[in-house]
């Protein structure tokens, strides 16, 4: 499965870039643990959280970590960019 492309056969909720954007919005309010990120994501964007969706969230967090957008400190994930404007 290609997690970076959107086509008519896949849901936008399975797209890593879309999930990453949502995670950045969640982290804009402060540092959070992995469990809190998943809990907030479920509450805000997905009413039912499947194992597949949880795996996609892990992949999105890994993508953000590798691109330098987030950082891990004291078991908390924090935003590592100056300012993100969510409008």
PDB file with one MODEL, atoms N, CA, C and O in Angstrom:
MODEL        1
ATOM      1  N   UNK A   1       0.841  -1.173   0.000  1.00  0.00           N
ATOM      2  CA  UNK A   1       0.000   0.000   0.000  1.00  0.00           C
ATOM      3  C   UNK A   1       0.887   1.237   0.000  1.00  0.00           C
ATOM      4  O   UNK A   1       1.852   1.302   0.761  1.00  0.00           O
ATOM      5  N   UNK A   2       0.581   2.202  -0.828  1.00  0.00           N
ATOM      6  CA  UNK A   2       1.328   3.448  -0.883  1.00  0.00           C
ATOM      7  C   UNK A   2       0.636   4.456   0.023  1.00  0.00           C
ATOM      8  O   UNK A   2      -0.457   4.934  -0.280  1.00  0.00           O
ATOM      9  N   UNK A   3       1.281   4.768   1.126  1.00  0.00           N
ATOM     10  CA  UNK A   3       0.671   5.633   2.139  1.00  0.00           C
ATOM     11  C   UNK A   3       0.777   7.119   1.807  1.00  0.00           C
ATOM     12  O   UNK A   3       0.220   7.947   2.529  1.00  0.00           O
ATOM     13  N   UNK A   4       1.479   7.475   0.732  1.00  0.00           N
ATOM     14  CA  UNK A   4       1.679   8.876   0.408  1.00  0.00           C
ATOM     15  C   UNK A   4       0.851   9.349  -0.778  1.00  0.00           C
ATOM     16  O   UNK A   4       0.908  10.528  -1.130  1.00  0.00           O
ATOM     17  N   UNK A   5       0.090   8.469  -1.399  1.00  0.00           N
ATOM     18  CA  UNK A   5      -0.744   8.847  -2.535  1.00  0.00           C
ATOM     19  C   UNK A   5      -2.211   8.748  -2.163  1.00  0.00           C
ATOM     20  O   UNK A   5      -2.615   7.914  -1.354  1.00  0.00           O
ATOM     21  N   UNK A   6      -2.981   9.605  -2.765  1.00  0.00           N
ATOM     22  CA  UNK A   6      -4.428   9.555  -2.581  1.00  0.00           C
ATOM     23  C   UNK A   6      -5.047   9.232  -3.930  1.00  0.00           C
ATOM     24  O   UNK A   6      -4.762   9.888  -4.932  1.00  0.00           O
ATOM     25  N   UNK A   7      -5.887   8.225  -3.944  1.00  0.00           N
ATOM     26  CA  UNK A   7      -6.613   7.895  -5.154  1.00  0.00           C
ATOM     27  C   UNK A   7      -8.036   7.523  -4.783  1.00  0.00           C
ATOM     28  O   UNK A   7      -8.403   7.567  -3.609  1.00  0.00           O
ATOM     29  N   UNK A   8      -8.823   7.165  -5.748  1.00  0.00           N
ATOM     30  CA  UNK A   8     -10.232   6.893  -5.481  1.00  0.00           C
ATOM     31  C   UNK A   8     -10.453   5.582  -4.737  1.00  0.00           C
ATOM     32  O   UNK A   8     -11.560   5.323  -4.265  1.00  0.00           O
ATOM     33  N   UNK A   9      -9.429   4.760  -4.626  1.00  0.00           N
ATOM     34  CA  UNK A   9      -9.561   3.478  -3.942  1.00  0.00           C
ATOM     35  C   UNK A   9      -9.130   3.519  -2.479  1.00  0.00           C
ATOM     36  O   UNK A   9      -9.362   2.561  -1.742  1.00  0.00           O
ATOM     37  N   UNK A  10      -8.513   4.605  -2.055  1.00  0.00           N
ATOM     38  CA  UNK A  10      -8.060   4.692  -0.668  1.00  0.00           C
ATOM     39  C   UNK A  10      -8.702   5.890   0.019  1.00  0.00           C
ATOM     40  O   UNK A  10      -9.052   6.886  -0.615  1.00  0.00           O
ATOM     41  N   UNK A  11      -8.840   5.765   1.295  1.00  0.00           N
ATOM     42  CA  UNK A  11      -9.434   6.818   2.107  1.00  0.00           C
ATOM     43  C   UNK A  11      -8.380   7.864   2.447  1.00  0.00           C
ATOM     44  O   UNK A  11      -7.194   7.548   2.537  1.00  0.00           O
ATOM     45  N   UNK A  12      -8.809   9.100   2.635  1.00  0.00           N
ATOM     46  CA  UNK A  12      -7.881  10.155   3.049  1.00  0.00           C
ATOM     47  C   UNK A  12      -7.342   9.862   4.441  1.00  0.00           C
ATOM     48  O   UNK A  12      -6.253  10.314   4.793  1.00  0.00           O
ATOM     49  N   UNK A  13      -8.093   9.110   5.234  1.00  0.00           N
ATOM     50  CA  UNK A  13      -7.663   8.767   6.583  1.00  0.00           C
ATOM     51  C   UNK A  13      -6.508   7.779   6.597  1.00  0.00           C
ATOM     52  O   UNK A  13      -5.908   7.558   7.649  1.00  0.00           O
ATOM     53  N   UNK A  14      -6.182   7.186   5.471  1.00  0.00           N
ATOM     54  CA  UNK A  14      -5.050   6.263   5.377  1.00  0.00           C
ATOM     55  C   UNK A  14      -3.800   6.941   4.820  1.00  0.00           C
ATOM     56  O   UNK A  14      -2.779   6.284   4.615  1.00  0.00           O
ATOM     57  N   UNK A  15      -3.870   8.237   4.578  1.00  0.00           N
ATOM     58  CA  UNK A  15      -2.753   8.966   4.002  1.00  0.00           C
ATOM     59  C   UNK A  15      -1.851   9.488   5.114  1.00  0.00           C
ATOM     60  O   UNK A  15      -2.313  10.202   6.003  1.00  0.00           O
ATOM     61  N   UNK A  16      -0.575   9.139   5.070  1.00  0.00           N
ATOM     62  CA  UNK A  16       0.373   9.507   6.122  1.00  0.00           C
ATOM     63  C   UNK A  16       0.552  11.021   6.212  1.00  0.00           C
ATOM     64  O   UNK A  16       0.684  11.551   7.315  1.00  0.00           O
ATOM     65  N   UNK A  17       0.560  11.717   5.102  1.00  0.00           N
ATOM     66  CA  UNK A  17       0.732  13.170   5.135  1.00  0.00           C
ATOM     67  C   UNK A  17      -0.457  13.854   5.801  1.00  0.00           C
ATOM     68  O   UNK A  17      -0.280  14.818   6.546  1.00  0.00           O
ATOM     69  N   UNK A  18      -1.655  13.365   5.541  1.00  0.00           N
ATOM     70  CA  UNK A  18      -2.857  13.908   6.175  1.00  0.00           C
ATOM     71  C   UNK A  18      -2.845  13.636   7.683  1.00  0.00           C
ATOM     72  O   UNK A  18      -3.158  14.519   8.481  1.00  0.00           O
ATOM     73  N   UNK A  19      -2.488  12.427   8.059  1.00  0.00           N
ATOM     74  CA  UNK A  19      -2.416  12.076   9.477  1.00  0.00           C
ATOM     75  C   UNK A  19      -1.323  12.897  10.164  1.00  0.00           C
ATOM     76  O   UNK A  19      -1.511  13.345  11.295  1.00  0.00           O
ATOM     77  N   UNK A  20      -0.193  13.097   9.499  1.00  0.00           N
ATOM     78  CA  UNK A  20       0.891  13.901  10.056  1.00  0.00           C
ATOM     79  C   UNK A  20       0.448  15.330  10.305  1.00  0.00           C
ATOM     80  O   UNK A  20       0.781  15.919  11.333  1.00  0.00           O
ATOM     81  N   UNK A  21      -0.290  15.878   9.379  1.00  0.00           N
ATOM     82  CA  UNK A  21      -0.815  17.237   9.548  1.00  0.00           C
ATOM     83  C   UNK A  21      -1.716  17.314  10.776  1.00  0.00           C
ATOM     84  O   UNK A  21      -1.640  18.273  11.544  1.00  0.00           O
ATOM     85  N   UNK A  22      -2.559  16.316  10.960  1.00  0.00           N
ATOM     86  CA  UNK A  22      -3.445  16.295  12.120  1.00  0.00           C
ATOM     87  C   UNK A  22      -2.659  16.142  13.418  1.00  0.00           C
ATOM     88  O   UNK A  22      -3.013  16.751  14.428  1.00  0.00           O
ATOM     89  N   UNK A  23      -1.609  15.346  13.404  1.00  0.00           N
ATOM     90  CA  UNK A  23      -0.785  15.166  14.599  1.00  0.00           C
ATOM     91  C   UNK A  23      -0.059  16.459  14.944  1.00  0.00           C
ATOM     92  O   UNK A  23       0.056  16.803  16.121  1.00  0.00           O
ATOM     93  N   UNK A  24       0.430  17.177  13.944  1.00  0.00           N
ATOM     94  CA  UNK A  24       1.067  18.464  14.206  1.00  0.00           C
ATOM     95  C   UNK A  24       0.081  19.436  14.846  1.00  0.00           C
ATOM     96  O   UNK A  24       0.452  20.211  15.728  1.00  0.00           O
ATOM     97  N   UNK A  25      -1.157  19.395  14.411  1.00  0.00           N
ATOM     98  CA  UNK A  25      -2.179  20.258  15.007  1.00  0.00           C
ATOM     99  C   UNK A  25      -2.438  19.859  16.462  1.00  0.00           C
ATOM    100  O   UNK A  25      -2.627  20.727  17.314  1.00  0.00           O
ATOM    101  N   UNK A  26      -2.447  18.579  16.748  1.00  0.00           N
ATOM    102  CA  UNK A  26      -2.630  18.108  18.127  1.00  0.00           C
ATOM    103  C   UNK A  26      -1.454  18.539  19.001  1.00  0.00           C
ATOM    104  O   UNK A  26      -1.646  18.946  20.146  1.00  0.00           O
ATOM    105  N   UNK A  27      -0.245  18.450  18.465  1.00  0.00           N
ATOM    106  CA  UNK A  27       0.951  18.800  19.234  1.00  0.00           C
ATOM    107  C   UNK A  27       1.156  20.304  19.380  1.00  0.00           C
ATOM    108  O   UNK A  27       1.980  20.736  20.186  1.00  0.00           O
ATOM    109  N   UNK A  28       0.424  21.101  18.620  1.00  0.00           N
ATOM    110  CA  UNK A  28       0.593  22.555  18.717  1.00  0.00           C
ATOM    111  C   UNK A  28       0.140  23.080  20.078  1.00  0.00           C
ATOM    112  O   UNK A  28       0.518  24.186  20.464  1.00  0.00           O
ATOM    113  N   UNK A  29      -0.659  22.310  20.806  1.00  0.00           N
ATOM    114  CA  UNK A  29      -1.120  22.751  22.129  1.00  0.00           C
ATOM    115  C   UNK A  29      -0.155  22.357  23.239  1.00  0.00           C
ATOM    116  O   UNK A  29      -0.366  22.744  24.389  1.00  0.00           O
ATOM    117  N   UNK A  30       0.895  21.603  22.937  1.00  0.00           N
ATOM    118  CA  UNK A  30       1.889  21.249  23.952  1.00  0.00           C
ATOM    119  C   UNK A  30       2.399  19.823  23.795  1.00  0.00           C
ATOM    120  O   UNK A  30       1.941  19.072  22.934  1.00  0.00           O
ATOM    121  N   UNK A  31       3.356  19.469  24.645  1.00  0.00           N
ATOM    122  CA  UNK A  31       3.957  18.136  24.617  1.00  0.00           C
ATOM    123  C   UNK A  31       2.940  17.095  25.055  1.00  0.00           C
ATOM    124  O   UNK A  31       2.139  17.339  25.958  1.00  0.00           O
ATOM    125  N   UNK A  32       2.974  15.943  24.416  1.00  0.00           N
ATOM    126  CA  UNK A  32       2.043  14.871  24.757  1.00  0.00           C
ATOM    127  C   UNK A  32       2.742  13.526  24.652  1.00  0.00           C
ATOM    128  O   UNK A  32       3.699  13.365  23.894  1.00  0.00           O
ATOM    129  N   UNK A  33       2.258  12.575  25.412  1.00  0.00           N
ATOM    130  CA  UNK A  33       2.755  11.213  25.297  1.00  0.00           C
ATOM    131  C   UNK A  33       2.082  10.558  24.089  1.00  0.00           C
ATOM    132  O   UNK A  33       1.104  11.072  23.548  1.00  0.00           O
ATOM    133  N   UNK A  34       2.626   9.423  23.686  1.00  0.00           N
ATOM    134  CA  UNK A  34       2.086   8.718  22.520  1.00  0.00           C
ATOM    135  C   UNK A  34       0.630   8.318  22.749  1.00  0.00           C
ATOM    136  O   UNK A  34      -0.197   8.425  21.844  1.00  0.00           O
ATOM    137  N   UNK A  35       0.319   7.860  23.955  1.00  0.00           N
ATOM    138  CA  UNK A  35      -1.055   7.459  24.268  1.00  0.00           C
ATOM    139  C   UNK A  35      -2.023   8.628  24.167  1.00  0.00           C
ATOM    140  O   UNK A  35      -3.141   8.475  23.675  1.00  0.00           O
ATOM    141  N   UNK A  36      -1.584   9.814  24.640  1.00  0.00           N
ATOM    142  CA  UNK A  36      -2.441  11.003  24.571  1.00  0.00           C
ATOM    143  C   UNK A  36      -2.654  11.447  23.130  1.00  0.00           C
ATOM    144  O   UNK A  36      -3.739  11.905  22.772  1.00  0.00           O
ATOM    145  N   UNK A  37      -1.619  11.313  22.301  1.00  0.00           N
ATOM    146  CA  UNK A  37      -1.764  11.678  20.894  1.00  0.00           C
ATOM    147  C   UNK A  37      -2.803  10.782  20.226  1.00  0.00           C
ATOM    148  O   UNK A  37      -3.675  11.262  19.502  1.00  0.00           O
ATOM    149  N   UNK A  38      -2.702   9.489  20.474  1.00  0.00           N
ATOM    150  CA  UNK A  38      -3.662   8.550  19.879  1.00  0.00           C
ATOM    151  C   UNK A  38      -5.068   8.822  20.406  1.00  0.00           C
ATOM    152  O   UNK A  38      -6.035   8.801  19.644  1.00  0.00           O
ATOM    153  N   UNK A  39      -5.179   9.075  21.702  1.00  0.00           N
ATOM    154  CA  UNK A  39      -6.485   9.369  22.299  1.00  0.00           C
ATOM    155  C   UNK A  39      -7.096  10.645  21.716  1.00  0.00           C
ATOM    156  O   UNK A  39      -8.281  10.673  21.383  1.00  0.00           O
ATOM    157  N   UNK A  40      -6.285  11.700  21.596  1.00  0.00           N
ATOM    158  CA  UNK A  40      -6.774  12.955  21.014  1.00  0.00           C
ATOM    159  C   UNK A  40      -7.122  12.792  19.539  1.00  0.00           C
ATOM    160  O   UNK A  40      -8.104  13.363  19.065  1.00  0.00           O
ATOM    161  N   UNK A  41      -6.325  12.017  18.815  1.00  0.00           N
ATOM    162  CA  UNK A  41      -6.604  11.779  17.398  1.00  0.00           C
ATOM    163  C   UNK A  41      -7.937  11.060  17.233  1.00  0.00           C
ATOM    164  O   UNK A  41      -8.737  11.402  16.362  1.00  0.00           O
ATOM    165  N   UNK A  42      -8.162  10.069  18.074  1.00  0.00           N
ATOM    166  CA  UNK A  42      -9.418   9.326  17.996  1.00  0.00           C
ATOM    167  C   UNK A  42     -10.603  10.237  18.304  1.00  0.00           C
ATOM    168  O   UNK A  42     -11.626  10.187  17.622  1.00  0.00           O
ATOM    169  N   UNK A  43     -10.461  11.056  19.320  1.00  0.00           N
ATOM    170  CA  UNK A  43     -11.559  11.942  19.711  1.00  0.00           C
ATOM    171  C   UNK A  43     -11.848  12.994  18.641  1.00  0.00           C
ATOM    172  O   UNK A  43     -13.006  13.326  18.389  1.00  0.00           O
ATOM    173  N   UNK A  44     -10.795  13.516  18.014  1.00  0.00           N
ATOM    174  CA  UNK A  44     -10.951  14.631  17.086  1.00  0.00           C
ATOM    175  C   UNK A  44     -11.237  14.214  15.641  1.00  0.00           C
ATOM    176  O   UNK A  44     -12.028  14.863  14.956  1.00  0.00           O
ATOM    177  N   UNK A  45     -10.599  13.135  15.173  1.00  0.00           N
ATOM    178  CA  UNK A  45     -10.644  12.827  13.749  1.00  0.00           C
ATOM    179  C   UNK A  45     -11.252  11.476  13.392  1.00  0.00           C
ATOM    180  O   UNK A  45     -11.705  11.293  12.262  1.00  0.00           O
ATOM    181  N   UNK A  46     -11.275  10.541  14.307  1.00  0.00           N
ATOM    182  CA  UNK A  46     -11.734   9.203  13.962  1.00  0.00           C
ATOM    183  C   UNK A  46     -12.538   8.630  15.128  1.00  0.00           C
ATOM    184  O   UNK A  46     -12.002   8.426  16.218  1.00  0.00           O
ATOM    185  N   UNK A  47     -13.795   8.377  14.900  1.00  0.00           N
ATOM    186  CA  UNK A  47     -14.636   7.876  15.987  1.00  0.00           C
ATOM    187  C   UNK A  47     -14.292   6.435  16.352  1.00  0.00           C
ATOM    188  O   UNK A  47     -14.381   6.056  17.520  1.00  0.00           O
ATOM    189  N   UNK A  48     -13.908   5.644  15.389  1.00  0.00           N
ATOM    190  CA  UNK A  48     -13.508   4.269  15.670  1.00  0.00           C
ATOM    191  C   UNK A  48     -12.041   4.081  15.297  1.00  0.00           C
ATOM    192  O   UNK A  48     -11.637   4.339  14.164  1.00  0.00           O
ATOM    193  N   UNK A  49     -11.263   3.633  16.256  1.00  0.00           N
ATOM    194  CA  UNK A  49      -9.828   3.480  16.053  1.00  0.00           C
ATOM    195  C   UNK A  49      -9.506   1.999  15.884  1.00  0.00           C
ATOM    196  O   UNK A  49      -9.596   1.217  16.831  1.00  0.00           O
ATOM    197  N   UNK A  50      -9.135   1.632  14.676  1.00  0.00           N
ATOM    198  CA  UNK A  50      -8.782   0.235  14.396  1.00  0.00           C
ATOM    199  C   UNK A  50      -7.275   0.059  14.541  1.00  0.00           C
ATOM    200  O   UNK A  50      -6.531   1.028  14.686  1.00  0.00           O
ATOM    201  N   UNK A  51      -6.853  -1.168  14.499  1.00  0.00           N
ATOM    202  CA  UNK A  51      -5.430  -1.468  14.560  1.00  0.00           C
ATOM    203  C   UNK A  51      -4.706  -0.873  13.357  1.00  0.00           C
ATOM    204  O   UNK A  51      -3.573  -0.406  13.480  1.00  0.00           O
ATOM    205  N   UNK A  52      -5.357  -0.889  12.194  1.00  0.00           N
ATOM    206  CA  UNK A  52      -4.777  -0.303  10.990  1.00  0.00           C
ATOM    207  C   UNK A  52      -4.583   1.205  11.160  1.00  0.00           C
ATOM    208  O   UNK A  52      -3.553   1.747  10.760  1.00  0.00           O
ATOM    209  N   UNK A  53      -5.554   1.870  11.743  1.00  0.00           N
ATOM    210  CA  UNK A  53      -5.456   3.313  11.943  1.00  0.00           C
ATOM    211  C   UNK A  53      -4.368   3.635  12.963  1.00  0.00           C
ATOM    212  O   UNK A  53      -3.632   4.607  12.793  1.00  0.00           O
ATOM    213  N   UNK A  54      -4.260   2.845  14.002  1.00  0.00           N
ATOM    214  CA  UNK A  54      -3.211   3.053  14.993  1.00  0.00           C
ATOM    215  C   UNK A  54      -1.828   2.872  14.361  1.00  0.00           C
ATOM    216  O   UNK A  54      -0.901   3.620  14.671  1.00  0.00           O
ATOM    217  N   UNK A  55      -1.690   1.891  13.484  1.00  0.00           N
ATOM    218  CA  UNK A  55      -0.435   1.683  12.761  1.00  0.00           C
ATOM    219  C   UNK A  55      -0.119   2.885  11.880  1.00  0.00           C
ATOM    220  O   UNK A  55       1.037   3.300  11.794  1.00  0.00           O
ATOM    221  N   UNK A  56      -1.122   3.444  11.232  1.00  0.00           N
ATOM    222  CA  UNK A  56      -0.920   4.632  10.402  1.00  0.00           C
ATOM    223  C   UNK A  56      -0.478   5.824  11.241  1.00  0.00           C
ATOM    224  O   UNK A  56       0.336   6.631  10.793  1.00  0.00           O
ATOM    225  N   UNK A  57      -1.006   5.939  12.451  1.00  0.00           N
ATOM    226  CA  UNK A  57      -0.581   7.022  13.346  1.00  0.00           C
ATOM    227  C   UNK A  57       0.881   6.835  13.738  1.00  0.00           C
ATOM    228  O   UNK A  57       1.642   7.802  13.757  1.00  0.00           O
ATOM    229  N   UNK A  58       1.285   5.603  14.052  1.00  0.00           N
ATOM    230  CA  UNK A  58       2.692   5.329  14.357  1.00  0.00           C
ATOM    231  C   UNK A  58       3.588   5.675  13.167  1.00  0.00           C
ATOM    232  O   UNK A  58       4.650   6.271  13.343  1.00  0.00           O
ATOM    233  N   UNK A  59       3.165   5.304  11.962  1.00  0.00           N
ATOM    234  CA  UNK A  59       3.951   5.627  10.764  1.00  0.00           C
ATOM    235  C   UNK A  59       4.051   7.134  10.560  1.00  0.00           C
ATOM    236  O   UNK A  59       5.104   7.635  10.167  1.00  0.00           O
ATOM    237  N   UNK A  60       2.974   7.855  10.821  1.00  0.00           N
ATOM    238  CA  UNK A  60       2.986   9.316  10.674  1.00  0.00           C
ATOM    239  C   UNK A  60       3.923   9.953  11.695  1.00  0.00           C
ATOM    240  O   UNK A  60       4.641  10.900  11.373  1.00  0.00           O
ATOM    241  N   UNK A  61       3.920   9.441  12.921  1.00  0.00           N
ATOM    242  CA  UNK A  61       4.825   9.970  13.943  1.00  0.00           C
ATOM    243  C   UNK A  61       6.270   9.683  13.565  1.00  0.00           C
ATOM    244  O   UNK A  61       7.137  10.538  13.742  1.00  0.00           O
ATOM    245  N   UNK A  62       6.537   8.500  13.050  1.00  0.00           N
ATOM    246  CA  UNK A  62       7.885   8.163  12.585  1.00  0.00           C
ATOM    247  C   UNK A  62       8.302   9.077  11.434  1.00  0.00           C
ATOM    248  O   UNK A  62       9.443   9.537  11.391  1.00  0.00           O
ATOM    249  N   UNK A  63       7.393   9.339  10.508  1.00  0.00           N
ATOM    250  CA  UNK A  63       7.671  10.252   9.402  1.00  0.00           C
ATOM    251  C   UNK A  63       8.007  11.650   9.921  1.00  0.00           C
ATOM    252  O   UNK A  63       8.968  12.263   9.456  1.00  0.00           O
ATOM    253  N   UNK A  64       7.232  12.160  10.876  1.00  0.00           N
ATOM    254  CA  UNK A  64       7.485  13.488  11.431  1.00  0.00           C
ATOM    255  C   UNK A  64       8.814  13.536  12.181  1.00  0.00           C
ATOM    256  O   UNK A  64       9.525  14.539  12.124  1.00  0.00           O
ATOM    257  N   UNK A  65       9.146  12.460  12.879  1.00  0.00           N
ATOM    258  CA  UNK A  65      10.417  12.398  13.593  1.00  0.00           C
ATOM    259  C   UNK A  65      11.586  12.411  12.626  1.00  0.00           C
ATOM    260  O   UNK A  65      12.572  13.115  12.845  1.00  0.00           O
ATOM    261  N   UNK A  66      11.479  11.633  11.557  1.00  0.00           N
ATOM    262  CA  UNK A  66      12.557  11.549  10.570  1.00  0.00           C
ATOM    263  C   UNK A  66      12.736  12.852   9.797  1.00  0.00           C
ATOM    264  O   UNK A  66      13.850  13.158   9.369  1.00  0.00           O
ATOM    265  N   UNK A  67      11.679  13.618   9.609  1.00  0.00           N
ATOM    266  CA  UNK A  67      11.796  14.890   8.897  1.00  0.00           C
ATOM    267  C   UNK A  67      12.160  16.040   9.830  1.00  0.00           C
ATOM    268  O   UNK A  67      12.348  17.170   9.380  1.00  0.00           O
ATOM    269  N   UNK A  68      12.258  15.758  11.128  1.00  0.00           N
ATOM    270  CA  UNK A  68      12.697  16.778  12.075  1.00  0.00           C
ATOM    271  C   UNK A  68      11.600  17.694  12.572  1.00  0.00           C
ATOM    272  O   UNK A  68      11.894  18.743  13.146  1.00  0.00           O
ATOM    273  N   UNK A  69      10.365  17.338  12.375  1.00  0.00           N
ATOM    274  CA  UNK A  69       9.260  18.190  12.816  1.00  0.00           C
ATOM    275  C   UNK A  69       8.911  17.977  14.284  1.00  0.00           C
ATOM    276  O   UNK A  69       8.406  18.887  14.941  1.00  0.00           O
ATOM    277  N   UNK A  70       9.178  16.775  14.803  1.00  0.00           N
ATOM    278  CA  UNK A  70       8.912  16.492  16.205  1.00  0.00           C
ATOM    279  C   UNK A  70      10.164  15.909  16.842  1.00  0.00           C
ATOM    280  O   UNK A  70      11.076  15.449  16.154  1.00  0.00           O
ATOM    281  N   UNK A  71      10.188  15.937  18.166  1.00  0.00           N
ATOM    282  CA  UNK A  71      11.319  15.423  18.911  1.00  0.00           C
ATOM    283  C   UNK A  71      10.795  14.699  20.144  1.00  0.00           C
ATOM    284  O   UNK A  71       9.682  14.969  20.596  1.00  0.00           O
ATOM    285  N   UNK A  72      11.572  13.800  20.680  1.00  0.00           N
ATOM    286  CA  UNK A  72      11.189  13.023  21.855  1.00  0.00           C
ATOM    287  C   UNK A  72      12.048  13.459  23.029  1.00  0.00           C
ATOM    288  O   UNK A  72      13.277  13.455  22.948  1.00  0.00           O
ATOM    289  N   UNK A  73      11.386  13.839  24.132  1.00  0.00           N
ATOM    290  CA  UNK A  73      12.113  14.253  25.322  1.00  0.00           C
ATOM    291  C   UNK A  73      11.337  13.808  26.550  1.00  0.00           C
ATOM    292  O   UNK A  73      10.174  14.175  26.719  1.00  0.00           O
ATOM    293  N   UNK A  74      11.973  13.022  27.406  1.00  0.00           N
ATOM    294  CA  UNK A  74      11.354  12.514  28.637  1.00  0.00           C
ATOM    295  C   UNK A  74      10.043  11.787  28.368  1.00  0.00           C
ATOM    296  O   UNK A  74       9.052  12.013  29.061  1.00  0.00           O
ATOM    297  N   UNK A  75      10.035  10.922  27.372  1.00  0.00           N
ATOM    298  CA  UNK A  75       8.874  10.125  26.976  1.00  0.00           C
ATOM    299  C   UNK A  75       7.687  10.970  26.516  1.00  0.00           C
ATOM    300  O   UNK A  75       6.553  10.492  26.484  1.00  0.00           O
ATOM    301  N   UNK A  76       7.950  12.213  26.164  1.00  0.00           N
ATOM    302  CA  UNK A  76       6.928  13.102  25.614  1.00  0.00           C
ATOM    303  C   UNK A  76       7.349  13.502  24.210  1.00  0.00           C
ATOM    304  O   UNK A  76       8.527  13.740  23.943  1.00  0.00           O
ATOM    305  N   UNK A  77       6.382  13.570  23.332  1.00  0.00           N
ATOM    306  CA  UNK A  77       6.643  14.003  21.965  1.00  0.00           C
ATOM    307  C   UNK A  77       6.340  15.487  21.896  1.00  0.00           C
ATOM    308  O   UNK A  77       5.271  15.938  22.308  1.00  0.00           O
ATOM    309  N   UNK A  78       7.288  16.235  21.373  1.00  0.00           N
ATOM    310  CA  UNK A  78       7.086  17.680  21.304  1.00  0.00           C
ATOM    311  C   UNK A  78       7.328  18.179  19.889  1.00  0.00           C
ATOM    312  O   UNK A  78       8.081  17.589  19.115  1.00  0.00           O
ATOM    313  N   UNK A  79       6.677  19.264  19.584  1.00  0.00           N
ATOM    314  CA  UNK A  79       6.817  19.912  18.293  1.00  0.00           C
ATOM    315  C   UNK A  79       8.180  20.572  18.239  1.00  0.00           C
ATOM    316  O   UNK A  79       8.584  21.223  19.203  1.00  0.00           O
ATOM    317  N   UNK A  80       8.892  20.423  17.144  1.00  0.00           N
ATOM    318  CA  UNK A  80      10.254  20.937  17.043  1.00  0.00           C
ATOM    319  C   UNK A  80      10.381  21.996  15.949  1.00  0.00           C
ATOM    320  O   UNK A  80      11.461  22.170  15.384  1.00  0.00           O
ATOM    321  N   UNK A  81       9.313  22.693  15.650  1.00  0.00           N
ATOM    322  CA  UNK A  81       9.335  23.778  14.673  1.00  0.00           C
ATOM    323  C   UNK A  81       8.880  25.046  15.367  1.00  0.00           C
ATOM    324  O   UNK A  81       8.203  25.000  16.394  1.00  0.00           O
ATOM    325  N   UNK A  82       9.252  26.161  14.806  1.00  0.00           N
ATOM    326  CA  UNK A  82       8.967  27.439  15.449  1.00  0.00           C
ATOM    327  C   UNK A  82       7.476  27.751  15.531  1.00  0.00           C
ATOM    328  O   UNK A  82       6.927  27.918  16.620  1.00  0.00           O
ATOM    329  N   UNK A  83       6.831  27.827  14.378  1.00  0.00           N
ATOM    330  CA  UNK A  83       5.416  28.216  14.369  1.00  0.00           C
ATOM    331  C   UNK A  83       4.719  27.548  13.211  1.00  0.00           C
ATOM    332  O   UNK A  83       5.216  27.548  12.085  1.00  0.00           O
ATOM    333  N   UNK A  84       3.558  26.975  13.495  1.00  0.00           N
ATOM    334  CA  UNK A  84       2.719  26.387  12.465  1.00  0.00           C
ATOM    335  C   UNK A  84       1.375  27.078  12.548  1.00  0.00           C
ATOM    336  O   UNK A  84       0.763  27.140  13.614  1.00  0.00           O
ATOM    337  N   UNK A  85       0.920  27.592  11.429  1.00  0.00           N
ATOM    338  CA  UNK A  85      -0.354  28.303  11.393  1.00  0.00           C
ATOM    339  C   UNK A  85      -1.423  27.369  10.868  1.00  0.00           C
ATOM    340  O   UNK A  85      -1.376  26.939   9.715  1.00  0.00           O
ATOM    341  N   UNK A  86      -2.391  27.056  11.721  1.00  0.00           N
ATOM    342  CA  UNK A  86      -3.499  26.173  11.329  1.00  0.00           C
ATOM    343  C   UNK A  86      -4.739  27.024  11.132  1.00  0.00           C
ATOM    344  O   UNK A  86      -5.368  27.459  12.097  1.00  0.00           O
ATOM    345  N   UNK A  87      -5.081  27.257   9.883  1.00  0.00           N
ATOM    346  CA  UNK A  87      -6.283  28.054   9.584  1.00  0.00           C
ATOM    347  C   UNK A  87      -7.210  27.266   8.740  1.00  0.00           C
ATOM    348  O   UNK A  87      -8.280  27.754   8.377  1.00  0.00           O
TER     349      UNK A  87
ENDMDL
END
